[in-house]
Amino acid sequence: RTEFGLLGASSGLLAALGCELVSALLYQFVFDLRWQPHPWLLLLPLVGALLVGGAGVLGTRRALNASPLNVLRES
């Protein structure tokens, strides 16, 4: 769970930083407007951690609950 949560949080953080960078560049050089930060984008790491963490746990639930010998025999 921790690995999936960290993966989601890091991808959410990268998305938030990339979005802020692109919006700042567009505001300044394309639209000639004054840029302001978007604080609601700080929710992206939390949302990413929850979504990726939940999907990862659901996807690996069967393998995590079974004994290693049974999982290896099925493969």
Gaussian input, Z-matrix of N, CA and C with variables (Angstrom, degrees):
# hf/3-21g

backbone

0 1
 N
 C     1     B1
 C     2     B2     1     A1
 N     3     B3     2     A2     1     D1
 C     4     B4     3     A3     2     D2
 C     5     B5     4     A4     3     D3
 N     6     B6     5     A5     4     D4
 C     7     B7     6     A6     5     D5
 C     8     B8     7     A7     6     D6
 N     9     B9     8     A8     7     D7
 C    10    B10     9     A9     8     D8
 C    11    B11    10    A10     9     D9
 N    12    B12    11    A11    10    D10
 C    13    B13    12    A12    11    D11
 C    14    B14    13    A13    12    D12
 N    15    B15    14    A14    13    D13
 C    16    B16    15    A15    14    D14
 C    17    B17    16    A16    15    D15
 N    18    B18    17    A17    16    D16
 C    19    B19    18    A18    17    D17
 C    20    B20    19    A19    18    D18
 N    21    B21    20    A20    19    D19
 C    22    B22    21    A21    20    D20
 C    23    B23    22    A22    21    D21
 N    24    B24    23    A23    22    D22
 C    25    B25    24    A24    23    D23
 C    26    B26    25    A25    24    D24
 N    27    B27    26    A26    25    D25
 C    28    B28    27    A27    26    D26
 C    29    B29    28    A28    27    D27
 N    30    B30    29    A29    28    D28
 C    31    B31    30    A30    29    D29
 C    32    B32    31    A31    30    D30
 N    33    B33    32    A32    31    D31
 C    34    B34    33    A33    32    D32
 C    35    B35    34    A34    33    D33
 N    36    B36    35    A35    34    D34
 C    37    B37    36    A36    35    D35
 C    38    B38    37    A37    36    D36
 N    39    B39    38    A38    37    D37
 C    40    B40    39    A39    38    D38
 C    41    B41    40    A40    39    D39
 N    42    B42    41    A41    40    D40
 C    43    B43    42    A42    41    D41
 C    44    B44    43    A43    42    D42
 N    45    B45    44    A44    43    D43
 C    46    B46    45    A45    44    D44
 C    47    B47    46    A46    45    D45
 N    48    B48    47    A47    46    D46
 C    49    B49    48    A48    47    D47
 C    50    B50    49    A49    48    D48
 N    51    B51    50    A50    49    D49
 C    52    B52    51    A51    50    D50
 C    53    B53    52    A52    51    D51
 N    54    B54    53    A53    52    D52
 C    55    B55    54    A54    53    D53
 C    56    B56    55    A55    54    D54
 N    57    B57    56    A56    55    D55
 C    58    B58    57    A57    56    D56
 C    59    B59    58    A58    57    D57
 N    60    B60    59    A59    58    D58
 C    61    B61    60    A60    59    D59
 C    62    B62    61    A61    60    D60
 N    63    B63    62    A62    61    D61
 C    64    B64    63    A63    62    D62
 C    65    B65    64    A64    63    D63
 N    66    B66    65    A65    64    D64
 C    67    B67    66    A66    65    D65
 C    68    B68    67    A67    66    D66
 N    69    B69    68    A68    67    D67
 C    70    B70    69    A69    68    D68
 C    71    B71    70    A70    69    D69
 N    72    B72    71    A71    70    D70
 C    73    B73    72    A72    71    D71
 C    74    B74    73    A73    72    D72
 N    75    B75    74    A74    73    D73
 C    76    B76    75    A75    74    D74
 C    77    B77    76    A76    75    D75
 N    78    B78    77    A77    76    D76
 C    79    B79    78    A78    77    D77
 C    80    B80    79    A79    78    D78
 N    81    B81    80    A80    79    D79
 C    82    B82    81    A81    80    D80
 C    83    B83    82    A82    81    D81
 N    84    B84    83    A83    82    D82
 C    85    B85    84    A84    83    D83
 C    86    B86    85    A85    84    D84
 N    87    B87    86    A86    85    D85
 C    88    B88    87    A87    86    D86
 C    89    B89    88    A88    87    D87
 N    90    B90    89    A89    88    D88
 C    91    B91    90    A90    89    D89
 C    92    B92    91    A91    90    D90
 N    93    B93    92    A92    91    D91
 C    94    B94    93    A93    92    D92
 C    95    B95    94    A94    93    D93
 N    96    B96    95    A95    94    D94
 C    97    B97    96    A96    95    D95
 C    98    B98    97    A97    96    D96
 N    99    B99    98    A98    97    D97
 C   100   B100    99    A99    98    D98
 C   101   B101   100   A100    99    D99
 N   102   B102   101   A101   100   D100
 C   103   B103   102   A102   101   D101
 C   104   B104   103   A103   102   D102
 N   105   B105   104   A104   103   D103
 C   106   B106   105   A105   104   D104
 C   107   B107   106   A106   105   D105
 N   108   B108   107   A107   106   D106
 C   109   B109   108   A108   107   D107
 C   110   B110   109   A109   108   D108
 N   111   B111   110   A110   109   D109
 C   112   B112   111   A111   110   D110
 C   113   B113   112   A112   111   D111
 N   114   B114   113   A113   112   D112
 C   115   B115   114   A114   113   D113
 C   116   B116   115   A115   114   D114
 N   117   B117   116   A116   115   D115
 C   118   B118   117   A117   116   D116
 C   119   B119   118   A118   117   D117
 N   120   B120   119   A119   118   D118
 C   121   B121   120   A120   119   D119
 C   122   B122   121   A121   120   D120
 N   123   B123   122   A122   121   D121
 C   124   B124   123   A123   122   D122
 C   125   B125   124   A124   123   D123
 N   126   B126   125   A125   124   D124
 C   127   B127   126   A126   125   D125
 C   128   B128   127   A127   126   D126
 N   129   B129   128   A128   127   D127
 C   130   B130   129   A129   128   D128
 C   131   B131   130   A130   129   D129
 N   132   B132   131   A131   130   D130
 C   133   B133   132   A132   131   D131
 C   134   B134   133   A133   132   D132
 N   135   B135   134   A134   133   D133
 C   136   B136   135   A135   134   D134
 C   137   B137   136   A136   135   D135
 N   138   B138   137   A137   136   D136
 C   139   B139   138   A138   137   D137
 C   140   B140   139   A139   138   D138
 N   141   B141   140   A140   139   D139
 C   142   B142   141   A141   140   D140
 C   143   B143   142   A142   141   D141
 N   144   B144   143   A143   142   D142
 C   145   B145   144   A144   143   D143
 C   146   B146   145   A145   144   D144
 N   147   B147   146   A146   145   D145
 C   148   B148   147   A147   146   D146
 C   149   B149   148   A148   147   D147
 N   150   B150   149   A149   148   D148
 C   151   B151   150   A150   149   D149
 C   152   B152   151   A151   150   D150
 N   153   B153   152   A152   151   D151
 C   154   B154   153   A153   152   D152
 C   155   B155   154   A154   153   D153
 N   156   B156   155   A155   154   D154
 C   157   B157   156   A156   155   D155
 C   158   B158   157   A157   156   D156
 N   159   B159   158   A158   157   D157
 C   160   B160   159   A159   158   D158
 C   161   B161   160   A160   159   D159
 N   162   B162   161   A161   160   D160
 C   163   B163   162   A162   161   D161
 C   164   B164   163   A163   162   D162
 N   165   B165   164   A164   163   D163
 C   166   B166   165   A165   164   D164
 C   167   B167   166   A166   165   D165
 N   168   B168   167   A167   166   D166
 C   169   B169   168   A168   167   D167
 C   170   B170   169   A169   168   D168
 N   171   B171   170   A170   169   D169
 C   172   B172   171   A171   170   D170
 C   173   B173   172   A172   171   D171
 N   174   B174   173   A173   172   D172
 C   175   B175   174   A174   173   D173
 C   176   B176   175   A175   174   D174
 N   177   B177   176   A176   175   D175
 C   178   B178   177   A177   176   D176
 C   179   B179   178   A178   177   D177
 N   180   B180   179   A179   178   D178
 C   181   B181   180   A180   179   D179
 C   182   B182   181   A181   180   D180
 N   183   B183   182   A182   181   D181
 C   184   B184   183   A183   182   D182
 C   185   B185   184   A184   183   D183
 N   186   B186   185   A185   184   D184
 C   187   B187   186   A186   185   D185
 C   188   B188   187   A187   186   D186
 N   189   B189   188   A188   187   D187
 C   190   B190   189   A189   188   D188
 C   191   B191   190   A190   189   D189
 N   192   B192   191   A191   190   D190
 C   193   B193   192   A192   191   D191
 C   194   B194   193   A193   192   D192
 N   195   B195   194   A194   193   D193
 C   196   B196   195   A195   194   D194
 C   197   B197   196   A196   195   D195
 N   198   B198   197   A197   196   D196
 C   199   B199   198   A198   197   D197
 C   200   B200   199   A199   198   D198
 N   201   B201   200   A200   199   D199
 C   202   B202   201   A201   200   D200
 C   203   B203   202   A202   201   D201
 N   204   B204   203   A203   202   D202
 C   205   B205   204   A204   203   D203
 C   206   B206   205   A205   204   D204
 N   207   B207   206   A206   205   D205
 C   208   B208   207   A207   206   D206
 C   209   B209   208   A208   207   D207
 N   210   B210   209   A209   208   D208
 C   211   B211   210   A210   209   D209
 C   212   B212   211   A211   210   D210
 N   213   B213   212   A212   211   D211
 C   214   B214   213   A213   212   D212
 C   215   B215   214   A214   213   D213
 N   216   B216   215   A215   214   D214
 C   217   B217   216   A216   215   D215
 C   218   B218   217   A217   216   D216
 N   219   B219   218   A218   217   D217
 C   220   B220   219   A219   218   D218
 C   221   B221   220   A220   219   D219
 N   222   B222   221   A221   220   D220
 C   223   B223   222   A222   221   D221
 C   224   B224   223   A223   222   D222

   B1=1.4482
   B2=1.5195
   B3=1.3104
   B4=1.4622
   B5=1.5203
   B6=1.3185
   B7=1.4696
   B8=1.5276
   B9=1.3217
   B10=1.4665
   B11=1.5260
   B12=1.3163
   B13=1.4592
   B14=1.5155
   B15=1.3286
   B16=1.4682
   B17=1.5262
   B18=1.3206
   B19=1.4573
   B20=1.5274
   B21=1.3251
   B22=1.4615
   B23=1.5125
   B24=1.3302
   B25=1.4649
   B26=1.5245
   B27=1.3256
   B28=1.4695
   B29=1.5280
   B30=1.3183
   B31=1.4614
   B32=1.5299
   B33=1.3270
   B34=1.4614
   B35=1.5138
   B36=1.3190
   B37=1.4644
   B38=1.5257
   B39=1.3219
   B40=1.4661
   B41=1.5306
   B42=1.3199
   B43=1.4681
   B44=1.5255
   B45=1.3309
   B46=1.4611
   B47=1.5282
   B48=1.3347
   B49=1.4623
   B50=1.5212
   B51=1.3252
   B52=1.4616
   B53=1.5169
   B54=1.3141
   B55=1.4643
   B56=1.5252
   B57=1.3115
   B58=1.4659
   B59=1.5286
   B60=1.3150
   B61=1.4619
   B62=1.5242
   B63=1.3194
   B64=1.4616
   B65=1.5250
   B66=1.3290
   B67=1.4696
   B68=1.5271
   B69=1.3316
   B70=1.4705
   B71=1.5235
   B72=1.3299
   B73=1.4621
   B74=1.5262
   B75=1.3213
   B76=1.4639
   B77=1.5259
   B78=1.3110
   B79=1.4650
   B80=1.5219
   B81=1.3355
   B82=1.4525
   B83=1.5278
   B84=1.3391
   B85=1.4592
   B86=1.5288
   B87=1.3059
   B88=1.4644
   B89=1.5222
   B90=1.3239
   B91=1.4669
   B92=1.5142
   B93=1.3186
   B94=1.4619
   B95=1.5297
   B96=1.3274
   B97=1.4648
   B98=1.5242
   B99=1.3193
   B100=1.4636
   B101=1.5263
   B102=1.3314
   B103=1.4680
   B104=1.5113
   B105=1.3375
   B106=1.4576
   B107=1.5247
   B108=1.3238
   B109=1.4698
   B110=1.5292
   B111=1.3045
   B112=1.4573
   B113=1.5336
   B114=1.3284
   B115=1.4662
   B116=1.5290
   B117=1.3131
   B118=1.4689
   B119=1.5244
   B120=1.3291
   B121=1.4679
   B122=1.5349
   B123=1.3286
   B124=1.4593
   B125=1.5373
   B126=1.3225
   B127=1.4688
   B128=1.5214
   B129=1.3302
   B130=1.4583
   B131=1.5302
   B132=1.3327
   B133=1.4730
   B134=1.5304
   B135=1.3275
   B136=1.4597
   B137=1.5293
   B138=1.3130
   B139=1.4641
   B140=1.5290
   B141=1.3249
   B142=1.4601
   B143=1.5190
   B144=1.3306
   B145=1.4651
   B146=1.5200
   B147=1.3210
   B148=1.4635
   B149=1.5237
   B150=1.3269
   B151=1.4695
   B152=1.5249
   B153=1.3093
   B154=1.4672
   B155=1.5293
   B156=1.3262
   B157=1.4586
   B158=1.5176
   B159=1.3214
   B160=1.4588
   B161=1.5153
   B162=1.3190
   B163=1.4728
   B164=1.5253
   B165=1.3150
   B166=1.4650
   B167=1.5144
   B168=1.3182
   B169=1.4641
   B170=1.5221
   B171=1.3247
   B172=1.4684
   B173=1.5256
   B174=1.3150
   B175=1.4592
   B176=1.5161
   B177=1.3111
   B178=1.4662
   B179=1.5243
   B180=1.3223
   B181=1.4665
   B182=1.5265
   B183=1.3259
   B184=1.4630
   B185=1.5300
   B186=1.3241
   B187=1.4650
   B188=1.5257
   B189=1.3132
   B190=1.4653
   B191=1.5259
   B192=1.3224
   B193=1.4650
   B194=1.5238
   B195=1.3201
   B196=1.4600
   B197=1.5319
   B198=1.3091
   B199=1.4619
   B200=1.5325
   B201=1.3197
   B202=1.4625
   B203=1.5283
   B204=1.3066
   B205=1.4633
   B206=1.5257
   B207=1.3201
   B208=1.4647
   B209=1.5199
   B210=1.3031
   B211=1.4794
   B212=1.5164
   B213=1.3308
   B214=1.4619
   B215=1.5196
   B216=1.3117
   B217=1.4622
   B218=1.5111
   B219=1.3306
   B220=1.4573
   B221=1.5162
   B222=1.2997
   B223=1.4695
   B224=1.4932
   A1=111.84
   A2=115.55
   A3=119.93
   A4=111.07
   A5=116.01
   A6=119.84
   A7=111.01
   A8=116.76
   A9=119.71
   A10=110.88
   A11=117.11
   A12=120.17
   A13=112.63
   A14=116.21
   A15=119.86
   A16=111.45
   A17=116.30
   A18=120.09
   A19=111.04
   A20=116.36
   A21=120.66
   A22=112.68
   A23=116.66
   A24=120.02
   A25=111.48
   A26=116.81
   A27=118.62
   A28=110.96
   A29=118.09
   A30=118.95
   A31=110.73
   A32=117.73
   A33=120.42
   A34=112.23
   A35=116.71
   A36=120.64
   A37=110.80
   A38=116.04
   A39=119.84
   A40=110.85
   A41=117.29
   A42=120.91
   A43=111.07
   A44=117.35
   A45=120.93
   A46=111.05
   A47=116.58
   A48=119.59
   A49=111.85
   A50=116.50
   A51=120.02
   A52=112.22
   A53=116.43
   A54=120.54
   A55=111.01
   A56=116.90
   A57=120.08
   A58=111.80
   A59=116.65
   A60=120.11
   A61=111.24
   A62=116.83
   A63=120.37
   A64=110.72
   A65=117.28
   A66=118.51
   A67=111.12
   A68=117.65
   A69=119.92
   A70=110.95
   A71=116.34
   A72=119.30
   A73=111.56
   A74=117.02
   A75=120.35
   A76=111.55
   A77=117.05
   A78=120.57
   A79=110.91
   A80=116.08
   A81=119.90
   A82=112.71
   A83=117.40
   A84=119.43
   A85=114.17
   A86=118.45
   A87=119.88
   A88=111.14
   A89=116.27
   A90=119.96
   A91=113.22
   A92=117.83
   A93=123.20
   A94=111.55
   A95=115.10
   A96=121.99
   A97=109.48
   A98=115.41
   A99=121.01
   A100=108.23
   A101=116.20
   A102=120.95
   A103=110.82
   A104=115.60
   A105=122.20
   A106=108.00
   A107=117.93
   A108=119.44
   A109=111.41
   A110=115.08
   A111=122.39
   A112=108.06
   A113=118.27
   A114=120.39
   A115=113.98
   A116=118.21
   A117=119.68
   A118=111.97
   A119=117.72
   A120=120.33
   A121=112.13
   A122=116.60
   A123=119.53
   A124=111.60
   A125=116.86
   A126=120.84
   A127=112.02
   A128=118.22
   A129=120.90
   A130=113.82
   A131=120.56
   A132=118.21
   A133=112.83
   A134=117.14
   A135=120.24
   A136=111.09
   A137=116.61
   A138=120.75
   A139=110.39
   A140=116.61
   A141=120.52
   A142=111.90
   A143=116.62
   A144=120.36
   A145=110.80
   A146=116.92
   A147=119.97
   A148=112.09
   A149=116.97
   A150=119.85
   A151=112.38
   A152=117.02
   A153=119.96
   A154=110.46
   A155=116.93
   A156=120.11
   A157=112.27
   A158=116.64
   A159=120.14
   A160=112.66
   A161=116.83
   A162=120.20
   A163=110.85
   A164=117.46
   A165=120.53
   A166=112.47
   A167=116.26
   A168=119.70
   A169=110.65
   A170=116.95
   A171=119.92
   A172=111.52
   A173=116.72
   A174=120.65
   A175=113.93
   A176=117.66
   A177=120.45
   A178=112.80
   A179=116.59
   A180=121.33
   A181=112.19
   A182=116.89
   A183=120.49
   A184=111.40
   A185=116.39
   A186=120.01
   A187=111.63
   A188=117.65
   A189=120.41
   A190=112.54
   A191=116.93
   A192=120.44
   A193=112.88
   A194=118.31
   A195=121.21
   A196=109.75
   A197=114.80
   A198=118.23
   A199=109.07
   A200=118.51
   A201=120.93
   A202=113.09
   A203=116.92
   A204=119.89
   A205=111.17
   A206=117.57
   A207=120.67
   A208=111.92
   A209=117.21
   A210=121.05
   A211=109.40
   A212=117.98
   A213=121.15
   A214=111.18
   A215=118.76
   A216=120.95
   A217=112.24
   A218=117.99
   A219=122.02
   A220=112.34
   A221=118.86
   A222=121.90
   A223=112.98
   D1=-39.83
   D2=-179.17
   D3=-63.51
   D4=-42.21
   D5=-179.19
   D6=-63.32
   D7=-45.44
   D8=179.11
   D9=-66.21
   D10=-38.66
   D11=178.04
   D12=-64.19
   D13=-42.96
   D14=178.43
   D15=-67.34
   D16=-36.90
   D17=177.07
   D18=-62.35
   D19=-44.77
   D20=178.12
   D21=-66.34
   D22=-40.93
   D23=-179.95
   D24=-66.47
   D25=-40.72
   D26=179.91
   D27=-69.42
   D28=-36.52
   D29=177.18
   D30=-69.56
   D31=-35.65
   D32=175.76
   D33=-66.23
   D34=-39.38
   D35=177.79
   D36=-65.58
   D37=-42.58
   D38=177.76
   D39=-63.62
   D40=-39.33
   D41=177.72
   D42=-64.43
   D43=-42.41
   D44=-179.83
   D45=-64.71
   D46=-44.58
   D47=179.44
   D48=-65.61
   D49=-41.36
   D50=177.98
   D51=-64.40
   D52=-40.43
   D53=178.66
   D54=-64.10
   D55=-43.95
   D56=178.65
   D57=-64.04
   D58=-40.74
   D59=179.97
   D60=-65.16
   D61=-47.00
   D62=-179.47
   D63=-65.66
   D64=-41.39
   D65=179.83
   D66=-66.44
   D67=-37.37
   D68=178.01
   D69=-64.03
   D70=-42.40
   D71=178.94
   D72=-65.96
   D73=-41.91
   D74=178.90
   D75=-65.25
   D76=-45.17
   D77=179.16
   D78=-58.18
   D79=-45.61
   D80=-172.44
   D81=-77.81
   D82=-46.59
   D83=-169.81
   D84=-98.62
   D85=-23.68
   D86=-177.22
   D87=-101.76
   D88=-51.65
   D89=-175.40
   D90=-92.35
   D91=-10.28
   D92=179.88
   D93=55.26
   D94=46.57
   D95=179.07
   D96=-117.24
   D97=164.89
   D98=175.91
   D99=-83.15
   D100=127.88
   D101=-177.88
   D102=-85.43
   D103=142.09
   D104=173.73
   D105=-129.02
   D106=141.75
   D107=179.04
   D108=-66.78
   D109=155.94
   D110=179.56
   D111=-111.87
   D112=95.78
   D113=-174.44
   D114=-66.54
   D115=-23.90
   D116=179.57
   D117=-67.16
   D118=-16.61
   D119=177.11
   D120=-69.24
   D121=-14.01
   D122=177.15
   D123=-69.52
   D124=-10.54
   D125=176.09
   D126=-79.42
   D127=-16.47
   D128=-177.44
   D129=-59.13
   D130=-42.43
   D131=177.04
   D132=-61.97
   D133=-38.22
   D134=178.55
   D135=-67.16
   D136=-45.04
   D137=178.82
   D138=-64.05
   D139=-42.17
   D140=178.48
   D141=-62.57
   D142=-41.97
   D143=179.24
   D144=-63.63
   D145=-42.13
   D146=180.00
   D147=-67.56
   D148=-44.85
   D149=-178.00
   D150=-69.06
   D151=-50.16
   D152=-179.00
   D153=-68.95
   D154=-39.25
   D155=177.16
   D156=-62.29
   D157=-44.96
   D158=178.42
   D159=-65.22
   D160=-43.99
   D161=178.98
   D162=-65.38
   D163=-38.50
   D164=179.52
   D165=-66.51
   D166=-42.59
   D167=178.95
   D168=-66.37
   D169=-42.80
   D170=178.11
   D171=-64.82
   D172=-38.15
   D173=-178.56
   D174=-71.52
   D175=-29.62
   D176=-177.29
   D177=-108.94
   D178=10.41
   D179=-175.96
   D180=-57.12
   D181=-46.19
   D182=-177.11
   D183=-64.33
   D184=-41.96
   D185=-179.08
   D186=-69.96
   D187=-34.05
   D188=-178.56
   D189=-75.01
   D190=-28.03
   D191=-178.96
   D192=-88.11
   D193=-13.87
   D194=-178.74
   D195=-91.84
   D196=161.39
   D197=176.95
   D198=-74.92
   D199=149.51
   D200=-177.76
   D201=-59.03
   D202=-35.04
   D203=-179.57
   D204=-64.57
   D205=-42.44
   D206=178.14
   D207=-65.24
   D208=-39.92
   D209=179.87
   D210=-64.90
   D211=-42.49
   D212=-179.14
   D213=-68.79
   D214=-33.47
   D215=179.08
   D216=-70.23
   D217=-31.70
   D218=-179.72
   D219=-74.01
   D220=-25.28
   D221=-174.62
   D222=-75.44

